[in-house]
């Protein structure tokens, strides 16, 4: 199994792509004379490029990421409600953990940051998880705003009188194995721990970690994470039950929506067709050559992909 190299595991791996019913002969990429290593490298790059194109449509990274943002308020994105509660509209969603927050008078240089207590910050509308998991289910769900306790900031310094900084986790936990995982194992090594562990800050999600799927052909299975060795980046994940099957290095373990994964497959197939072929047969796809399926070209596949992920796009 090819080990992917890039800014995190793409939304699909070569094994997931080749197993999908795209109608494409992946052994012909980049051409028939290519070595197995060249073919695997190009298919892996196709997965990376397709992921980048999907993120261009959504205008945000969908895999879980740790983000730090700065705001000045009160103003458009930082508002004070009649109750005194402060609402801050962040950039990315769904927010699944608030890691930290701090405020400072905007006119003070250097900043005199006041750290906010964890119980003074809240996700306005946490995602509704699947089976009690921390992440959102398949449907786009969750919020991009957080609430701060009354008195955190006020109008005494006027409009834009306060500087705010927040670090948070958004998106769907997504990773792949960096070492083989044996049958019965409860600890796995992965390339990204972001978002998998239960949050210690948000009481709504503090009891559960994320529940993901191992996409490994006939050995596909689900597992829930109870602990991560790192907040982000490479590390190990502890599972609540032993693995039913062994899994090799590179196997995808993700909570990402099946709609997003399918869109990435369509986008990758469109890239493969652009190399010279003109069409592939997609069975029973509305909008194909006929109502019962037919030849579908790169433009049609890309259109399917774009339509599938529009609802995951960043609003602000």
C-alpha positions in Angstrom: 0.0 0.0 0.0 1.4 3.4 -1.0 2.2 5.8 1.8 0.9 9.3 0.9 3.1 12.3 1.4 1.5 15.7 1.6 -0.2 18.2 4.0 -2.1 15.5 5.9 -4.0 12.5 4.5 -6.1 13.5 1.4 -9.8 12.9 1.6 -9.4 9.6 -0.3 -6.5 7.2 -0.6 -5.4 5.4 -3.7 -7.0 2.2 -2.3 -10.3 3.9 -1.8 -10.2 5.5 -5.2 -9.3 2.3 -7.1 -12.1 0.4 -5.2 -14.7 2.9 -6.2 -16.9 2.2 -9.3 -15.4 4.9 -11.5 -15.0 2.8 -14.6 -11.4 3.9 -15.0 -8.5 1.6 -15.6 -6.1 3.0 -13.0 -3.3 0.7 -14.2 -3.1 3.0 -17.3 -2.1 6.0 -15.2 0.1 7.9 -16.0 0.5 5.4 -19.0 0.8 1.7 -19.8 4.6 1.8 -19.8 4.8 3.3 -16.2 6.3 1.2 -13.4 4.1 0.1 -10.5 5.8 2.7 -8.3 5.2 5.5 -10.9 1.5 4.5 -11.1 1.1 4.5 -7.3 2.8 7.9 -7.1 0.6 9.4 -9.7 -2.6 8.0 -8.3 -1.6 9.3 -4.8 -1.0 12.8 -6.4 -4.4 12.6 -8.0 -6.0 12.0 -4.6 -4.1 15.1 -3.2 -5.1 17.3 -6.2 -8.7 16.2 -6.0 -8.7 17.0 -2.2 -7.3 20.5 -2.9 -10.0 21.1 -5.6 -12.8 20.1 -3.1 -11.4 22.5 -0.5 -11.4 25.2 -3.1 -15.1 24.7 -3.6 -15.9 24.6 0.2 -13.5 27.5 0.9 -12.3 25.7 4.0 -10.4 22.6 5.1 -12.9 19.9 6.0 -10.5 17.6 7.8 -10.2 18.6 11.5 -7.7 21.4 12.0 -6.5 23.5 14.9 -7.0 27.2 14.0 -6.0 30.4 15.7 -8.0 33.6 14.8 -7.8 37.2 15.9 -10.8 39.6 16.0 -11.4 43.2 16.9 -14.8 44.2 18.4 -17.5 44.9 19.3 -18.3 45.0 15.6 -19.7 42.9 12.7 -18.3 39.5 13.8 -18.1 40.3 17.6 -21.5 41.4 19.0 -22.8 42.0 22.5 -26.3 40.7 23.0 -28.9 42.3 25.3 -28.1 39.7 28.0 -24.4 40.8 27.9 -23.4 37.5 26.3 -20.7 38.1 23.6 -21.1 36.2 20.3 -18.0 35.7 18.1 -18.5 34.4 14.6 -15.4 32.4 13.7 -14.3 31.6 10.1 -14.5 27.8 10.0 -17.1 25.2 11.0 -18.2 23.0 12.5 -16.5 23.9 15.7 -15.9 20.8 17.8 -13.6 22.1 20.5 -12.6 25.4 22.0 -9.0 25.2 23.1 -8.3 28.7 24.4 -9.4 32.3 24.3 -8.0 35.6 25.5 -8.9 39.3 25.2 -6.9 42.6 25.5 -7.8 46.3 25.1 -7.2 47.1 21.4 -5.2 50.2 22.1 -2.6 48.5 24.3 0.7 47.6 22.7 2.2 45.2 23.6 -1.0 43.3 24.3 -2.1 42.8 27.9 -3.9 39.5 27.4 -6.5 38.3 29.9 -6.9 34.5 29.5 -10.5 33.3 29.5 -11.5 30.4 31.7 -12.8 27.4 29.8 -16.2 27.6 31.5 -16.6 31.1 30.2 -16.7 30.0 26.6 -19.2 27.9 24.8 -20.0 26.6 21.3 -23.2 28.3 20.3 -24.6 25.2 18.5 -22.4 22.1 18.9 -22.7 19.5 16.1 -25.2 16.7 16.7 -22.9 13.6 16.7 -23.4 10.1 15.5 -23.9 7.5 18.3 -22.7 10.1 20.8 -19.5 10.9 19.0 -17.9 14.3 19.2 -18.0 15.0 15.4 -20.9 16.0 13.3 -22.8 13.2 11.5 -22.8 12.9 7.7 -25.1 15.8 7.1 -23.5 19.3 7.3 -24.2 20.3 10.9 -22.8 22.5 13.6 -21.9 26.1 14.2 -19.1 28.6 13.5 -19.9 30.9 16.5 -18.9 30.8 20.1 -20.5 32.5 23.1 -18.6 34.3 25.9 -19.8 35.1 29.4 -21.2 38.6 30.1 -18.6 41.1 30.9 -15.8 39.5 28.8 -15.8 42.6 26.7 -18.0 45.7 26.7 -18.6 49.1 24.9 -16.5 51.1 27.4 -13.6 51.3 24.9 -16.0 52.0 22.0 -16.4 50.2 18.7 -13.4 47.9 18.0 -12.1 48.6 21.5 -11.1 45.0 22.2 -8.7 42.6 20.6 -9.7 38.9 20.9 -7.8 35.7 20.1 -9.2 32.1 20.0 -7.7 28.7 19.2 -10.2 26.0 18.3 -10.7 22.8 16.4 -13.1 22.6 13.5 -14.0 20.0 10.9 -14.1 16.2 10.8 -11.3 14.1 12.3 -9.4 12.5 9.4 -6.2 10.5 9.4 -4.4 7.3 8.2 -2.2 4.7 9.8 1.5 5.3 9.9 2.2 1.8 11.2 0.4 -1.5 10.8 -2.3 -2.2 13.4 -2.7 -5.7 14.6 -6.0 -7.5 15.2 -7.0 -6.9 18.8 -5.0 -3.7 19.1 -6.4 -0.8 21.1 -3.7 1.8 20.3 -3.0 2.8 16.7 -0.3 5.1 15.2 -1.7 7.8 12.9 -0.5 10.9 11.0 -2.9 13.3 12.6 -4.5 13.3 16.0 -6.5 16.5 15.5 -10.1 16.3 16.9 -10.1 12.6 17.8 -9.7 13.0 21.5 -12.6 14.0 23.8 -12.5 17.7 24.6 -11.5 18.7 28.1 -12.9 22.1 27.6 -16.4 21.6 26.2 -18.8 19.8 28.6 -21.0 18.8 25.7 -18.4 16.6 24.1 -16.2 15.8 27.1 -17.5 12.2 27.5 -16.9 11.1 23.9 -14.2 11.0 21.3 -14.8 10.8 17.6 -16.1 7.7 15.9 -14.4 6.8 12.6 -14.4 4.2 9.9 -11.4 2.2 8.8 -11.7 2.0 5.0 -10.0 -1.3 4.3 -12.0 -3.3 1.8 -13.4 -6.5 3.4 -11.8 -5.5 6.7 -13.7 -2.3 7.0 -14.8 -1.5 10.6 -15.7 1.3 12.9 -14.0 2.4 16.1 -14.4 5.2 18.7 -11.4 7.0 20.1 -11.1 7.7 23.8 -7.7 9.3 23.9 -5.1 11.0 21.7 -1.4 11.4 22.5 -1.2 14.8 20.8 -3.6 17.7 20.2 -2.6 17.7 16.5 -0.1 16.1 14.2 1.3 12.6 14.3 0.7 10.4 17.4 -1.3 7.5 18.7 -5.0 7.1 19.3 -6.6 4.8 21.9 -9.7 3.0 20.9 -12.6 2.0 23.2 -12.7 -1.6 21.8 -10.0 -3.9 20.2 -9.8 -4.0 16.5 -11.7 -6.8 14.8 -9.2 -6.9 11.9 -5.6 -6.1 11.2 -4.9 -3.0 9.1 -1.8 -2.0 7.1 0.1 1.3 6.9 -1.8 3.9 4.9 -5.3 2.6 5.7 -7.7 5.5 6.0 -9.4 6.1 9.3 -11.9 9.0 9.1 -15.1 10.6 10.2 -15.4 12.5 7.0 -18.8 12.6 5.4 -19.4 9.9 2.7 -20.8 12.7 0.5 -17.5 14.6 0.7 -15.5 11.4 0.0 -17.7 10.5 -3.0 -17.3 14.1 -4.3 -13.5 13.7 -4.0 -13.7 10.4 -5.9 -15.7 12.1 -8.7 -13.1 15.0 -8.8 -10.2 12.5 -9.0 -11.9 10.6 -11.8 -12.4 13.9 -13.7 -8.6 14.5 -13.4 -7.8 11.1 -14.6 -10.1 11.5 -17.7 -8.4 14.8 -18.6 -5.2 13.0 -19.3 -6.6 12.0 -22.8 -9.6 9.8 -22.4 -13.0 11.3 -23.2 -15.5 9.6 -21.0 -16.2 6.8 -18.5 -19.5 4.9 -17.9 -21.2 5.7 -14.7 -24.1 3.5 -13.9 -27.4 5.0 -13.0 -26.1 8.6 -12.6 -28.7 11.3 -13.3 -27.3 13.6 -15.9 -25.2 11.0 -17.7 -25.6 10.0 -21.3 -29.1 8.6 -20.6 -31.4 8.1 -17.7 -30.1 4.6 -17.0 -26.4 5.6 -17.1 -24.1 6.6 -19.9 -20.8 8.2 -20.9 -19.8 10.9 -18.4 -16.9 13.3 -19.2 -14.6 15.3 -16.9 -16.9 18.3 -16.8 -19.9 16.3 -15.7 -18.0 14.5 -13.0 -16.6 17.8 -11.7 -20.1 19.2 -11.7 -21.3 16.3 -9.6 -18.5 16.8 -7.1 -19.1 20.6 -6.8 -22.9 20.1 -6.2 -22.2 17.5 -3.6 -20.1 19.7 -1.4 -21.7 23.1 -1.8 -23.5 22.7 1.5 -20.1 22.3 3.3 -18.9 25.6 2.1 -17.7 28.4 4.5 -20.3 31.1 4.7 -18.2 34.0 6.0 
